[in-house]
Amino acid sequence: MSLPRIFLAHAPLATAGAVIPLGPDEARHLKALRLHPGDALELVLASGAWKAEVAQMERERALVRLVGTIQEDREPLTPIHACIPLTAQLSLVDEMLPPLVELGATLIQPIVYARSENDAKKGVAKRDRWLRLIQSAAEQSHRSLLPELRDPLPFEALLRWDAAHKWVAYEVPTGTANPILGEGSLAFTTGPEGGITDAEFAALAKAGWLPVSLGKSILRAVTAPVALLGAARFQRP
């Protein structure tokens, strides 16, 4: 059985035997997991992953002692840029994030498509929740790195996107076979509710994005990016 894993964005210099203080959120998480002093867990610090043990538990605070480093690399061979659509229903983004993190997305970039509804104030209010969802999914799936979440960008940013491979899920048959994933970074994107417009797809194709078919059925905006990333990881773990 795998040990609980916690990411700490800010922590002092890590050395074996060092005692690391955890804040209220992390302490409550350990309590929810029914951990007690002496129980083992894993911490991911800026220096890497560590084996650790609970040293002290209080109501809103905990102390964790570092035991030794963990030599691992759970990250995908291919850096993955998930250029997800900013959906009209922002709750759909809540649904997208955990499986994308579990499947290995290294960068998450919300994109404002023509059929997106971008309310900057609502997006700012959601950002903290999205960061918590990303961290929770990274901990649950024992990722070695925490994926980066960027602020939303307009569709035109995709036309200048730099990646070795660029895929776009498109429901209209193009008569071309799905691309094969080789070495180098992969960027992929999918549309919001209502899909990518013909004009947007034409612009993406001109900018070097290759169409990917996900089957004959029309997938929900929340399903398409997860299906596409799963297909990519099947080709190149």
PyMOL commands that set and color helices and strands:
alter all, ss='L'
color gray80, all
select helices_A, chain A and resi 24-32+91-102+120-140+155-160+198-206+224-235
alter helices_A, ss='H'
color red, helices_A
select strands_A, chain A and resi 5-7+19-22+40-45+48-57+62-69+80-83+107-108+111-112+148-149+153-154+165-169+186-189+210-212
alter strands_A, ss='S'
color yellow, strands_A
deselect
rebuild
show_as cartoon
